Amino acid sequence: MTGPTAPMATEPEPAAGWAPTWALGRAVLLAGLLLVAGVLLGRVDLIVLAAPFALGTAYALRRRPTALPQVWISQDEDGPLVEGGDVTAAVSVGNPDSVDYDLVVVRSRVSPWLRITRAGFARDGAVDDVPSAATTPADGGAPASGRGRSIADRPFVTAVPTGTVADLELAGRAVRWGRHPVGPAGARVATAGGLLVSRAVLTEPVRVRVYPRTEPFEAVEAMPRAAGLVGAHHSRRPGEGGELAGVRIFAPGDRLRRIDWRVSLRARQLHVAATLSDRDAEVVVLIDVLAEAGRSGGVSGAASVLDTTVRATAAIAEHYLHRGDRVSLLEYGPGARRLRPAAGRRQYLTVLEWLLDVHVHPSSHEPYDQVFGPQLLSSDALVVVLTPLLDERSAQMLARLARAGRFVVAVDTLPTDLASPKDLGWAEVAYRLWRLDREVMIGQLREHGVPVVRWAGAGSLDQVLRDVARLATAPRVGGR
């Protein structure tokens, strides 16, 4: 015999999630008082006066709602959204009930980095616009913050007939890279002539992916040492390529089409034209996430350390991937995130997706062994380190890489317009001393052979790459 069956989940009551409003309480109370007073006092006029309230309430409640509204958020994804691009989203409220929703109040939260300038329910093909001046921040640069500062944070009201959907359309501009939430959103419904109201129905937020804007960057200098088998860089290694390296005596294995007949007839011995192989290179972009400085103002405002780092990484990756090189990404921090080296358009899209999750992770321990321990860098890779040089551990990491014989280029991402403290006392003096100490640290790194250059877009790395390439081809002293 089988044991007792488990109790099945109880079906919700027809009125579950719905509550009477104060209007219903007042109507019932007033009608009841008039009826009682008319019966006790024997006055027919009081009963006649109570009849409209009783009949109106009964007529409004003749069809009671049984289902709560459905709320969801959708985003219009026509293509990759980049900083400064237009973003469009919608908060939809559906009515699955057989009763019309007389009043629907919808409210949604939106990230301050999504500057919503147009919001409203679509009516006859048009959208009820809210004046965009309401979203202009008081400081003119930073995003709107606090309640009441954003258009989308306001309540929007509409009516939803049975079996239909109302869309609260939100349109604006994405002002900073990252994964920005639209939502959570909520809706409350009043029906039965305003006598019943539903509980708040909430929905989870939707993350809008905003990719960093690629700053113009181009490096015309060759890589220090190319390592792959095919690519666009002319290496110093003989092989099948298009760069002429000279003429030499024919050797077994040489192709007949390489024979230089003019030199062979003149020297009465077969000679071939030697070429240099075209090879690709591996570029490792190392991102320092130990410290942050500056205030982000979005795509058209001031750039913080993290803004400069992410946008410069996207530009460097796009440049080298377009040339056919392999690019990998590393985080210098406690997370030690890593993106494997690869080439092509797919790798560029993966780089942009990977950069959306870059955040500052302050840590008290040394992350060097955690970052470089299990994954050894290729000896021929060019390591581009994006760092603000605010932490002494970052400088020590650069010096260790240089002593290990790596080709390292340090890109300074500290904002040039970093404001000094305005407090009274020794704050300004301490700031000057910190600046001097940082300049001394940069000088010591250059003495260790680590070139340090400030990021300036196109041509930022030309001079340092030229110096690194010269060091890579220089003869080694003492066999080292």
C-alpha positions, 0 to 999 in steps of 0.5 A, spaced: 500 500 500 502 506 498 502 512 503 498 518 504 499 522 498 502 529 499 498 535 499 497 538 492 499 546 491 493 550 493 490 554 487 490 561 489 483 564 491 480 568 486 481 575 490 488 573 492 493 579 491 487 584 491 485 588 497 479 593 498 481 601 497 478 606 502 473 608 497 470 601 498 470 602 505 467 609 505 461 606 500 460 600 504 460 604 511 456 610 508 450 606 505 450 601 512 449 608 516 444 610 512 440 604 511 440 603 519 438 610 520 433 609 516 430 603 519 431 605 526 428 612 525 423 610 520 425 615 514 424 612 507 428 618 504 435 615 508 433 609 505 432 612 498 439 616 499 443 609 501 440 606 495 445 609 490 451 607 494 449 600 495 447 599 488 453 602 485 458 598 489 454 592 487 454 594 480 462 595 480 463 589 484 459 584 479 465 582 476 471 581 480 479 580 478 482 574 478 489 575 476 494 579 477 498 584 472 504 581 468 510 586 468 516 585 464 522 589 461 524 588 454 530 592 450 531 594 443 537 590 440 538 593 433 546 592 434 552 593 439 550 599 443 556 603 444 558 609 448 554 615 446 549 611 442 541 611 443 538 606 447 531 604 447 527 600 452 520 598 454 516 596 461 510 592 458 504 591 463 499 585 460 492 584 462 491 577 462 484 578 466 477 578 463 476 585 467 479 591 464 484 595 468 481 602 470 488 605 472 495 602 472 501 605 475 508 603 473 514 605 475 521 603 473 528 604 476 534 606 470 541 606 471 544 614 471 548 612 466 542 611 461 540 618 460 533 617 459 530 623 455 523 621 453 518 616 456 511 615 456 506 610 454 504 610 446 498 612 444 495 612 437 502 611 435 505 617 439 509 617 445 507 622 451 514 625 452 516 628 458 520 634 458 527 632 457 530 638 461 528 634 467 533 630 466 539 635 466 543 634 472 545 640 476 552 639 475 552 639 468 557 633 468 555 627 473 549 623 472 543 624 475 543 621 482 537 621 487 530 619 487 526 624 483 532 626 478 530 621 473 525 621 468 524 613 468 523 613 476 517 617 476 510 614 476 506 613 469 499 612 469 495 609 464 489 604 463 489 597 460 483 593 457 482 586 458 487 582 453 491 587 451 498 590 453 501 597 455 508 599 453 512 604 457 517 606 452 524 609 455 528 612 450 535 616 451 542 616 451 548 611 454 553 615 456 558 610 459 560 603 458 558 597 462 552 593 464 547 598 466 540 595 469 533 597 467 529 596 472 527 593 477 520 595 475 513 595 478 506 596 477 499 596 481 492 596 478 486 599 480 479 596 478 472 595 479 471 603 479 477 604 483 474 599 489 479 594 488 487 595 488 492 589 487 499 588 490 505 591 487 507 586 481 515 587 481 520 584 475 527 583 475 532 588 472 534 587 465 542 589 464 543 593 458 550 592 455 554 598 453 561 597 449 566 602 450 568 607 445 574 605 441 579 611 441 583 612 435 589 608 435 594 606 430 602 604 431 606 604 425 612 601 428 613 593 428 613 588 433 619 587 438 619 580 436 614 576 432 613 569 434 607 566 430 608 562 423 604 567 419 602 574 419 603 582 417 610 583 421 616 582 417 621 578 422 628 577 422 627 570 421 628 567 414 622 564 411 617 564 406 615 572 406 615 578 401 621 582 405 628 581 401 633 579 406 639 578 400 642 573 396 645 566 398 648 560 395 643 555 393 642 549 398 638 543 399 631 544 400 631 551 396 625 552 391 627 553 384 623 559 383 627 562 388 633 562 384 636 568 382 639 567 374 642 573 373 647 572 380 647 565 378 650 566 371 655 571 373 658 567 379 657 561 375 654 558 381 646 557 383 644 563 388 637 564 391 633 570 393 633 569 401 626 572 404 624 574 411 618 570 414 612 574 415 609 573 422 604 574 427 605 577 434 602 576 441 600 582 445 598 581 452 594 587 455 595 587 462 590 591 466 591 594 473 585 594 477 588 595 484 586 603 484 581 608 481 582 615 481 578 621 478 571 622 477 567 619 471 563 624 467 561 619 461 563 619 454 563 627 453 565 628 460 572 627 464 575 620 464 577 616 470 582 611 471 578 606 469 575 609 463 581 611 460 584 604 461 578 600 458 577 605 452 585 604 451 584 597 451 579 596 446 583 601 442 589 597 442 586 590 441 582 593 435 588 595 432 592 589 433 587 584 431 585 588 425 593 586 423 592 579 424 595 579 431 593 575 437 591 579 443 590 576 450 588 580 456 590 580 464 587 583 470 592 585 475 588 584 481 585 579 486 581 576 481 586 575 476 581 574 470 584 572 464 582 572 456 586 567 452 590 569 446 586 569 439 585 573 433 580 575 428 573 579 429 570 574 434 576 575 439 575 583 438 567 582 440 570 577 446 574 583 448 569 588 448 564 583 452 570 581 457 571 589 458 564 590 461 566 586 467 572 590 469 572 593 476 577 596 481 578 590 486 583 593 492 587 588 495 592 588 501 596 582 498 601 581 492 597 579 486 603 577 482 604 570 483 596 569 482 597 573 476 603 570 473 604 563 476 600 558 473 600 562 466 607 564 463 607 569 458 610 568 452 617 570 451 616 573 445 610 577 447 609 584 447 606 586 454 602 593 454 601 595 462 595 600 463 596 602 470 595 609 474 602 607 478 598 609 484 600 603 488 607 601 489 606 593 487 604 596 480 611 599 479 614 592 483 610 588 478 613 592 472 620 592 474 620 584 475 617 583 468 623 587 465 628 583 469 625 577 467 627 579 460 619 581 457 618 586 452 614 591 457 611 598 455 607 601 461 601 606 459 600 611 464 592 612 465 592 617 471 588 623 469 592 629 467 587 634 470 586 630 477 585 636 482 589 637 488 585 637 495 583 644 497 583 643 504 586 647 509 593 645 512 598 640 509 593 637 504 596 641 498 603 640 501 602 632 501 599 632 494 605 635 492 610 630 495 606 625 493 606 627 485 614 628 486 614 621 489 610 618 483 615 622 478 621 619 482 618 612 481 617 613 474 624 615 473 626 609 476 622 604 472 625 607 466 632 606 469 630 599 469 628 599 462 621 600 462 618 605 458 612 609 461 608 613 456 602 617 457 596 615 453 594 620 448 590 616 442 593 615 435 601 614 436 601 614 443 606 608 443 610 609 436 616 612 440 616 606 445 615 601 440 621 603 436 625 603 442 623 596 445 624 594 438 631 597 438 633 593 444 630 587 442 635 587 436 641 589 439 646 584 441 647 581 447 653 583 452 656 577 455 652 572 452 646 575 456 
